Every structure is written in structure tokens, then in C-alpha cells.
Amino acid sequence: MNADQTRRSFLRTTGAGAAAAVAVSALNAKAGEPSGGIKIVAVSCSPRKGKTTAQALSTCLEAAEAVAPDRIETELIELAGLSIPGHLVAGLPLAPGEKDDFPTVAEKLSDPKVAGIIVGTPVYFANMSSLCKAFLDRCGVFRMRKFALANRVGAALAVGGVRNGGQELTIQSVQAALMCHEMVVVGDGRPTGHFGATLWNMGNDDISQDEFGLTTAMNLGRRVAEVAVLLGTGVS
Ligand SMILES: Cc1cc2nc3c(=O)[nH]c(=O)nc-3n(C[C@H](O)[C@H](O)[C@H](O)COP(=O)(O)O)c2cc1C
């Protein structure tokens, strides 16, 4: 049996051919089609409000909006100050007096206009913050709701206190979680073109001099928006 026959019999037995055809026509129908607009959301998982992770994500969102200002709206959600208890995913109850702010965040992410989600986190010991992990764990609820985030564009941004402090490792960890949702994970677009946005807090909570890092943030925002426009929403 040649390779083409093998492929055809695989598609016949799995029904994958029909599914692929439907998906491709859905994408074609969306491409270039005027729509009511899409939304790109960035989630800052730093416990410190307005600091470097939030600032870097704002740069991302500005670049995203610039792709099609008439079609794209953006929102920065800061988890700082919110209570996102991670242990609930293990079936444990809230502690007495403990608040759970995740439902408010989840409601924003559930907006059918949301076509892209950028998760930003500070680097803590070469990985994401505990707030970020708790947030991603709680997002499991979308997966349980028939993969509700499927085909949304997903991306990651990390800010570290040193140039090579684990930003890429951190991004990879976040991306792995996003992939569990059938999200379409992208990196920073050309010309930097790597894994996501990697920023350096050069001291005093300042990223304004990190020209390379800010470029990756802009290229990430732009890339998320470009792919989101291409996919549209409601493709899943
Ligand atoms: C507990 C802790 C661990 C950290 N670990 C790292 C690290 O492994 N690599 C790194 O580059 N920076 C590390 N940092 C520095 C932060 O990533 C950096 O200050 C970042 O800009 C903080 O983000 P924020 O300004 O949004 O809070 C660490 C900071 C803290 C508090």
C-alpha cells in the first residue's frame, strides 16, 4: 500500500477527512469576512498590580489593537489582589471566609468575542507564579465544558529580573497548559519570531529600556491578533 492509499484509508476510518473539510471551510468563510469584531484579552498573573508584567502586556495589547483598530478590542485583566484558590480543582472547599474571584474572570474569558488570550507571568524560580498556576488550573473548567477555549489563539509572556532568568522555560510551561485546551498557540511574530514575549525587569521595576523584550511583546501582540483575525471566533 502506498503512502497516499494509507492516508486515504486512515481518513475514511476516522472520519477525519470530513472534519478537516468542515474546519477548513469554516476558516475560509471567516477569512477576510467583515464581522462584529473580536476581543483579545491579556491576563496578568503577577501579584503586583500595574508592575512589569502588566506593563509588558499593555504593550502587547496596543500592538494587537493596531492590527485592525476597527475590529479588535482589547482588555487587560489583572489577577493582582484577586483570590484565585487553586485547591478547589481538587474538590476541596473554600476555607472559612475565603473568597473566590475566579468566576468573574472566567465570565470575561467566556465572552464569545474573545478570540485570543495572552497569559503573562513574572518568572519565579524559572517558572510561572503560583497565581498563574492557580489561574491555569482553574481554567480546567473550560476544558470540562466541551473545550470551550478551543481554537482561541493562546500565547505567553514572561518577565524576569535577569535577561536569561528562565523566561523561555516559563513560557513553555504556560503554553503546555494552553495546549490542553486545543488553543492555537503562537509565539512572537517576525522578525524576532520565537516562543513568546521575554522581558527583563532591569531593576526598579523598569522594562522601558529593554528594547529587545518590548519588541518581542509587540510582535507577540501583533501575531496573536493576526491569527485571531484569520480564525475569527466560534470556529470550534
Ligand atoms: C519569589 C521570586 C522568584 C523570582 N525568580 C526569578 C527567576 O528565577 N528568574 C528571574 O529572572 N527573575 C526572578 N524573579 C524576579 C521577577 O521575575 C521580576 O522582578 C519580575 O519583573 C516581577 O514581575 P512583576 O513586576 O510583574 O511583579 C523572582 C522574583 C521573586 C519575587
The ligand as a Tripos MOL2 file, in Angstrom:
@<TRIPOS>MOLECULE
LIG
   31    33     1     0     0
SMALL
NO_CHARGES

@<TRIPOS>ATOM
      1 C1          9.9990   34.6420   44.5010 C.3       1 LIG1
      2 C2         10.6440   35.2750   43.3000 C.ar      1 LIG1
      3 C3         11.3930   34.4830   42.4450 C.ar      1 LIG1
      4 C4         11.9800   35.0390   41.3280 C.ar      1 LIG1
      5 N1         12.6810   34.2320   40.4770 N.ar      1 LIG1
      6 C5         13.2180   34.7490   39.3570 C.ar      1 LIG1
      7 C6         13.8930   33.8960   38.4370 C.ar      1 LIG1
      8 O1         14.0020   32.6960   38.5910 O.2       1 LIG1
      9 N2         14.4000   34.4650   37.3010 N.ar      1 LIG1
     10 C7         14.2800   35.8010   37.0460 C.ar      1 LIG1
     11 O2         14.7510   36.2600   36.0020 O.2       1 LIG1
     12 N3         13.6460   36.6330   37.9080 N.ar      1 LIG1
     13 C8         13.0920   36.1290   39.0360 C.ar      1 LIG1
     14 N4         12.4020   36.9510   39.9000 N.ar      1 LIG1
     15 C9         12.2240   38.3800   39.5440 C.3       1 LIG1
     16 C10        10.8460   38.6740   38.9140 C.3       1 LIG1
     17 O3         10.5630   37.7770   37.8720 O.3       1 LIG1
     18 C11        10.8170   40.0850   38.3230 C.3       1 LIG1
     19 O4         11.0620   41.0160   39.3500 O.3       1 LIG1
     20 C12         9.5170   40.4300   37.6360 C.3       1 LIG1
     21 O5          9.6870   41.6220   36.9270 O.3       1 LIG1
     22 C13         8.3410   40.5830   38.5940 C.3       1 LIG1
     23 O6          7.1660   40.8380   37.8570 O.3       1 LIG1
     24 P1          6.1260   41.9910   38.3040 P.3       1 LIG1
     25 O7          6.8720   43.2890   38.2070 O.co2     1 LIG1
     26 O8          5.0150   41.9400   37.3250 O.co2     1 LIG1
     27 O9          5.6950   41.6600   39.6800 O.co2     1 LIG1
     28 C14        11.8310   36.4340   41.0460 C.ar      1 LIG1
     29 C15        11.0830   37.2250   41.9350 C.ar      1 LIG1
     30 C16        10.5090   36.6560   43.0440 C.ar      1 LIG1
     31 C17         9.6860   37.5280   43.9800 C.3       1 LIG1
@<TRIPOS>BOND
     1     1     2 1
     2     2     3 ar
     3     2    30 ar
     4     3     4 ar
     5     4     5 ar
     6     4    28 ar
     7     5     6 ar
     8     6     7 ar
     9     6    13 1
    10     7     8 2
    11     7     9 ar
    12     9    10 ar
    13    10    11 2
    14    10    12 ar
    15    12    13 ar
    16    13    14 ar
    17    14    15 1
    18    14    28 ar
    19    15    16 1
    20    16    17 1
    21    16    18 1
    22    18    19 1
    23    18    20 1
    24    20    21 1
    25    20    22 1
    26    22    23 1
    27    23    24 1
    28    24    25 2
    29    24    26 1
    30    24    27 1
    31    28    29 ar
    32    29    30 ar
    33    30    31 1
@<TRIPOS>SUBSTRUCTURE
     1 LIG1         1 GROUP 0 **** ****
